[in-house]
Amino acid sequence: MRVAIVGGPGVGKSTLVRQLADLYHNGAYGEGEKGVWPVEVLEDIAAGRNAVGVTEYFARLYDANYRDAAGHDGPGRVIFFEGARITLEAHIAEYAPEHHEALRRVAAVGDAWRPDRVIVLTSSSATIERHIRLRNRSHEDVEEMVRRFQLIDGEFRRLAALDPNAVVIDRDGREFHERRDLLDIIQLARLPMFTEIPYRRA
C-alpha cells in the first residue's frame, strides 16, 4: 500500500512520514530539504522564479521515489511518501498564469504514481507560524513561509475534494510525536494497523 503525505510548507509532512514509517517498519520516501536539494532550488523557490524548472525537479525527485518503492511494495506493506501529483498541482498557484500550462504538463508525470491513499495535512496559520519559529532555520523567512502556506493550503483542500483517495486531516491540536495522535491519524486515513514490536520487561 502506498500512502502519500502532502500539504503546505511547515505543516509537518516530513515528521509524520518518518513517524508512521517507523511504526510500520516498511520504510519511507521523503522529499528532502536544505542540504539535500541543490542550493539553486532553494534560491529559486525563495525568489519565486524558474517555475517549470523547480516543478520539474520535484517531479523527477518524486518519480525516482515511486519507482524505487515499486520494488519494495507488496501484500501487508505500507510505504509512505512525502509528495504526490497533488503536490505539483497545488504549487502551481504560486506562479504567474503564463506558466500554468507548462506546469500542468510537468505534473502529468505524476499520473503513474497512483498512491492508494493521500493524506492532505492542513492547519491554521498560527500553528504553521509556531512550528516554523520553533524549528528556527536560518534560511526560512517565517512570514513568507506562512504566506506560501496559506496560498498552497487552499489549493490542496480544493484538489483533495476531487480525489477519492484523499483524506484531509487538520493537524491543529495533534502532535506527531504522541502515540494517541498517530493512532488518530491512522484511523482517520483508514490505514491498516501496524504490527507492534513487543516490549517485555525482564
N, C-alpha and C positions, 0 to 999 in steps of 0.2 A: 504494500500500500504506500502510495506517495502522497505526502502531506506538505503543501506549500504554506509558509507563514509569511504574510505580506503586510504592509502598512507604511505610513509616512515615516519620515526621519525622526529618530528619537523615541519611537513608540515601544521599543523593547524586542524587536524581532530576533536579533542575534541571541539575546539571553534566552528567550523562550525556545528557540531552535536547539540550543545547547542543552537546556534543562530537560526537554522532552526526549531528546536523543539519548541522554544519559539514563533516563528512566526505561526506555525501550531497548537499549543496548543494540541498536541497529545502525547507528551512525547518522550523520547529518552533513548537509552541504550548505555552508554559509556563503554570503556574497563577499565577505571581507570588508575592509575599510582602510584607513590610513595605515601605511606600512605594507599593505597587500596591493592596493591599487597603484598604478603608476601615478606619480605626483602630478602629471599633466591632467589626469582625470579629475582630481580634487580641485585643481586650479580652474578648470573649465566649468565644473559644477558650481563653484563659488561665484564665477563671473557670469554664469548663465549663457555660456557660448558653446559652440560646436554641438548643437542639439543632436544631430544624426550620429556623430562620432561617439558621443557619450552613450547614447542609447544602444548603438551597435556594440560597444564594448561590453555593456551589461548583458545584452542578448547572447553574445558569444560566451561570456562567463557562465550564465545560467545554462546554456546549451551544453557546455562541457560537463557541468554538474549532472544534468539529467541523463546525458549519455553514459557517464560513468556509473550512475546509480542503476541503470538498466541491468547491469551485470550482477548487481547485489540484491535486487528486489526478488521477492518470491513469497510463497504462502507463509503467513504468520509473521511477516516482517513489516515494520512500519518505518519508513525512511522520511526524514524531514529536510525540507529545502527552504532556504531564505530566497524568495523570489519566484515569480511565475509570469506568464504573459500579462496578467492583470497589472503587474508592477510596471512593465514597459508602457502599457497604455495609460496608467494613471499619471505617469510623469510627463506625458505629452502636454498636459495642462501648463507646465512650467515654461513652455516655449511659444514663440510667436506663431500665429496661424499659418504663415507661409511654409513652416517646417512640418506641419502636421501630416500631410500626405506621405512624405518620405519617412517619417517616424512610424506611421502605421505599416508601411512596407517592411521596415526593420522588425517591428513587433510580430509580424506574421511567422517568424521563426519559432515563436512560442506555441504555434498550433500543434506541434508534435509532442509537446511535453505532457499534457493531459494529466495533471495531478488528480488523485481521487478525492481529495478534499483541499479546499483553500481556506485557511483561517485568515480573515482580514481583521487585523488589530486596529482598533480606533481608541480615541481617548479625548479628554478635554485638553485644551491648550495649556491650562495651568499645570496639568500632570506632565506634559511634554517639557515645559519650561523647567519644572523642578528636576526632572531626570537629566536634562541636558546640563543644568547647573551643577548637579551632584557629580556627574562624571568629569566635569571640569577639563575638557580637552582644549588645548590652546588654539587648535585650528578651527574650532567651531564658534561661529557667531550666533549667540543664543537667539537674538531677535530674528535673525534671518532664518534660522532653523525652524522657529515657531511659525513664521510666515509661510515657509515652504510646506510645513506640516499641514497647516490649515487648508492650503490650496489642494494639496495632494490627497488629504483625507477625504475631502468632498468627492473627489474622483473615485477613490477606492470604494466608497459607500455606493455611489451610483453604479459602478461596474459590478459590484458584488450582487446587486439586485438582479442582474442579468445572467448570473452564473448559478445553475442549480447545485453545484458542488461547493459553493462558497457559504461560509457562515461568518457573520460579523460578531466580534467579541469586543466589548468595551473593557479595556484593561484598567480603568479607574477603580481603585479600591482593591486591586489584585496585585500581589507581589509574586514574581516568578521564581522566588527562592523559598516559597512556602508550599508545602505538600498539598494543603487543602485547596489552594488556588490552582495548582497544576491539575489536580483531580477535577476541579470545576471546569477547567478549560477542556480537558479530555472528554468530559460528559457533554458539554455544550457543542463540541465539534463532532460528536458521535464517533469517536475513535475507539477501536478495540482496546481493552485494558491491557496494560503491560504485565509482564511476569515479574513479580517481585523477587529479588535476590534475597534469600532468607538470611537473617542475622540471629545468631544464638549467643547467649551469654553463658560462659563456662561456669 
